[in-house]
C-alpha cells in the first residue's frame, strides 16, 4: 500500500494523487489529466510520486478499452522517459521493472485498436510510448515530432538553427521559418537513408509502420533518420544525431 503522504510531486505532498487518479476518465480532454501531468511531469521533471503512480496508471490502462487506455499510457511513458529527476530517485528501469513491463505489454495491445488505421497522430504517439517503455533513449520523447513534418535542430558545426522538413511540402533543410507560407530560397534537399540497408531504429520502425498500415508515416522515417546540409555553413550532418543532441 502506497503512503502518498510520504511522497512528493511538483507542488508538495502527494496526498491528492489518489483522488485525482480515481476521478480521471479516459477522455483526453478530462481536466484531470492536466492536473496529474502538472504534478507528476511538471515541465518535464519527475518526482517520487511520479514513479509511484506508474502502478496506478498501468491498472487504469488495463481496465480500459484499447482506445481509452491511451492517456494513462502516454503519461506513464513521459514519466519513464524523463531525465529530469527532481527527487533522490533511482532509474525506473531498475526499481519499477514489473510496472514498466506491464505498461509495455498494454501498449503493444493498444496497437490492435482498429481506429488507429486512420489515425497517424495517435499511431506515432503510441510508437513513442512503446520506445519509452523499451528504454530507447531520446526517441520516446522526440518521435512525436514526426507528426509535425519538421524538426528544428542545431548544426553540429556552427550551432545555427535549421528546419529539417519532410512531408507534403517536400524534403529539405532551410533557415526560413516561414517555409510553410512560401517556397524557401535556401532549401537544400535531404538525403534519406535506405531502410533496407540502414542499421538501428529505422529498419524496425519503417517495417512496423508499413505492416501496421501507415505508409505515410513510414515514408517520413528515412528522412528523419537521414542526412541534411546546414544552410548556413554547408556542414553535412546526421539528422537523428542532431535531434538527440537537443535531448
C-alpha distance (Angstrom), angle and dihedral (degrees) to the residues before:
residue distance angle dihedral
X1 . . .
X2 3.81 . .
X3 3.79 116.1 .
X4 3.79 98.0 -149.2
X5 3.80 92.1 -175.7
X6 3.80 88.2 71.7
X7 3.80 92.9 52.9
X8 3.78 131.9 75.2
X9 3.79 139.5 -146.8
X10 3.80 132.2 -176.6
X11 3.81 94.1 -67.1
X12 3.77 101.5 38.5
X13 3.79 134.2 -90.2
X14 3.82 115.4 30.2
X15 3.81 96.9 -138.6
X16 3.82 90.3 116.1
X17 3.82 94.6 57.3
X18 3.86 97.9 83.7
X19 3.80 91.2 54.1
X20 3.79 92.6 47.7
X21 3.80 91.7 48.6
X22 3.78 92.5 48.3
X23 3.80 93.9 49.3
X24 3.81 101.2 43.7
X25 3.81 118.9 99.7
X26 3.81 133.4 -157.8
X27 3.82 95.9 -97.1
X28 3.84 107.4 110.7
X29 3.82 88.0 -142.0
X30 3.79 92.5 58.0
X31 3.84 103.6 121.8
X32 3.78 87.9 -138.9
X33 3.81 89.9 77.6
X34 3.81 91.5 57.1
X35 3.80 89.8 47.8
X36 3.80 91.6 51.4
X37 3.80 94.8 43.6
X38 3.80 92.6 49.2
X39 3.81 89.6 54.5
X40 3.81 102.5 36.1
X41 3.82 101.0 32.0
X42 3.79 103.1 24.8
X43 3.82 110.6 175.4
X44 3.79 88.1 -24.8
X45 3.79 94.9 -51.4
X46 3.80 125.5 123.4
X47 3.80 132.6 -155.0
X48 3.80 139.9 -167.4
X49 3.81 89.9 -83.5
X50 3.80 90.6 52.6
X51 3.80 94.4 65.3
X52 3.80 91.7 40.0
X53 3.82 88.7 56.6
X54 3.82 92.5 59.7
X55 3.80 91.0 83.7
X56 3.81 92.2 51.9
X57 3.80 92.8 45.4
X58 3.81 90.7 51.0
X59 3.80 90.4 50.3
X60 3.80 91.4 51.9
X61 3.79 92.2 47.8
X62 3.80 90.6 49.8
X63 3.79 92.5 51.5
X64 3.80 96.2 48.7
X65 3.81 131.7 72.0
X66 3.81 122.2 -92.1
X67 3.81 91.8 -96.5
X68 3.81 96.2 40.5
X69 3.80 95.4 51.8
X70 3.80 94.9 67.5
X71 3.81 97.6 93.8
X72 3.82 97.4 54.8
X73 3.81 89.2 44.2
X74 3.80 92.9 49.9
X75 3.81 93.6 49.0
X76 3.80 92.6 45.8
X77 3.81 91.2 49.7
X78 3.81 91.6 52.4
X79 3.79 90.2 51.4
X80 3.80 92.7 48.9
X81 3.82 93.8 46.2
X82 3.81 95.8 48.4
X83 3.78 117.7 114.7
X84 3.81 92.7 -173.8
X85 3.81 101.3 89.2
X86 3.80 109.9 178.0
X87 3.81 99.2 -174.9
X88 3.80 130.3 51.4
X89 3.80 94.1 -84.6
X90 3.78 135.7 153.0
X91 3.80 124.3 -129.2
X92 3.83 106.3 -74.7
X93 3.80 90.9 -135.2
X94 3.80 88.8 68.0
X95 3.80 99.4 36.7
X96 3.82 102.5 34.6
X97 3.79 101.5 33.5
X98 3.80 97.0 138.0
X99 3.81 94.4 47.6
X100 3.81 92.1 49.9
X101 3.80 91.3 47.2
X102 3.81 89.2 52.9
X103 3.80 91.9 47.7
X104 3.80 89.8 49.8
X105 3.80 91.3 52.6
X106 3.81 91.5 47.6
X107 3.81 89.8 51.5
X108 3.79 92.1 51.2
X109 3.80 88.7 52.2
X110 3.81 90.6 50.5
X111 3.81 90.2 64.0
X112 3.80 85.8 70.2
X113 3.81 91.3 69.8
X114 3.86 105.6 118.4
X115 3.82 90.4 -147.7
X116 3.82 90.0 68.9
X117 3.80 90.5 71.8
X118 3.79 91.1 82.9
X119 3.79 98.6 26.9
X120 3.80 112.2 83.9
X121 3.82 92.0 166.1
X122 3.80 95.1 63.0
X123 3.80 91.3 34.7
X124 3.82 92.1 60.1
X125 3.80 90.4 43.4
X126 3.80 89.6 54.2
X127 3.81 89.9 50.0
X128 3.80 88.4 52.4
X129 3.79 89.8 48.5
X130 3.79 91.3 50.5
X131 3.81 91.7 51.9
X132 3.81 91.1 49.8
X133 3.79 92.1 54.8
X134 3.81 90.1 45.7
X135 3.80 89.3 56.0
X136 3.82 95.0 -117.5
X137 3.78 100.6 159.8
X138 3.78 118.3 -128.9
X139 3.78 101.3 -2.2
X140 3.77 94.6 76.9
X141 3.80 83.9 65.2
X142 3.79 103.0 34.2
X143 3.80 106.8 36.0
X144 3.83 89.6 80.0
X145 3.81 88.8 72.0
X146 3.79 88.9 71.4
X147 3.81 83.9 81.1
X148 3.81 90.0 62.8
X149 3.83 95.2 53.8
X150 3.81 92.5 -129.8
X151 3.78 145.6 68.5
X152 3.78 123.3 -157.8
X153 3.80 107.6 -144.8
X154 3.78 139.6 167.6
X155 3.78 120.6 -116.7
X156 3.82 107.9 -112.1
X157 3.83 90.1 -140.0
X158 3.81 105.8 43.6
X159 3.84 101.3 12.1
X160 3.81 92.1 -129.6
X161 3.79 119.7 144.4
X162 3.80 121.5 -100.4
X163 3.77 130.1 -177.6
X164 3.79 109.9 -139.5
X165 3.80 103.8 -156.5
X166 3.80 128.1 -167.2
X167 3.78 130.2 162.7
X168 3.80 136.8 50.8
X169 3.83 93.4 -12.2
X170 3.78 92.9 55.1
X171 3.78 138.4 -98.3
X172 3.80 114.2 -74.5
X173 3.80 148.0 111.4
X174 3.79 119.4 -113.5
X175 3.79 142.3 162.9
X176 3.81 92.2 -144.4
X177 3.80 108.1 105.1
X178 3.81 89.1 -167.1
X179 3.80 93.8 58.8
X180 3.81 90.0 121.9
X181 3.84 90.5 64.0
X182 3.79 99.8 43.4
X183 3.81 136.6 10.7
X184 3.82 107.0 -90.2
X185 3.79 117.8 -122.5
X186 3.81 93.3 -146.1
X187 3.83 99.5 51.5
X188 3.81 115.5 142.3
X189 3.84 117.4 -168.6
X190 3.79 117.6 -111.9
X191 3.78 121.6 -123.1
X192 3.81 110.3 -133.9
X193 3.77 124.6 -151.7
X194 3.78 118.3 -120.7
X195 3.83 107.6 -117.8
X196 3.81 89.0 -150.6
X197 3.80 92.7 63.8
X198 3.81 102.7 23.4
X199 3.79 125.1 103.9
X200 3.79 130.3 -146.1
X201 3.79 125.2 33.0
X202 3.80 100.0 -21.7
X203 3.83 99.7 77.5
X204 3.79 92.5 46.6
X205 3.82 96.8 45.8
X206 3.80 92.8 42.2
X207 3.80 92.9 50.8
X208 3.79 92.1 46.1
X209 3.81 94.3 49.6
X210 3.80 90.2 51.8
X211 3.80 92.5 46.1
X212 3.81 90.6 48.6
X213 3.82 92.0 52.9
X214 3.81 99.2 -104.6
X215 3.83 105.6 121.6
X216 3.82 92.8 157.5
X217 3.80 91.0 58.2
X218 3.80 90.1 44.7
X219 3.81 90.1 51.7
X220 3.81 92.4 56.7
X221 3.79 96.3 50.6
X222 3.84 99.0 73.5
X223 3.82 87.9 59.7
X224 3.81 94.4 44.4
X225 3.81 88.2 53.2
X226 3.80 93.8 37.3
X227 3.81 136.6 81.3
X228 3.78 136.6 -78.8
X229 3.80 138.1 -173.1
X230 3.78 121.4 -127.7
X231 3.80 109.5 -115.7
X232 3.83 90.1 -148.6
X233 3.82 104.6 48.8
X234 3.81 104.3 6.6
X235 3.82 94.8 -117.9
X236 3.81 112.5 162.2
X237 3.79 107.3 -137.3
X238 3.79 143.8 170.8
X239 3.80 110.7 -102.1
X240 3.84 96.0 -150.8
X241 3.79 91.8 48.9
X242 3.82 90.2 51.3
X243 3.80 90.4 48.5
X244 3.79 94.1 50.8
X245 3.80 91.7 45.2
X246 3.80 87.2 70.7
X247 3.80 93.2 54.6
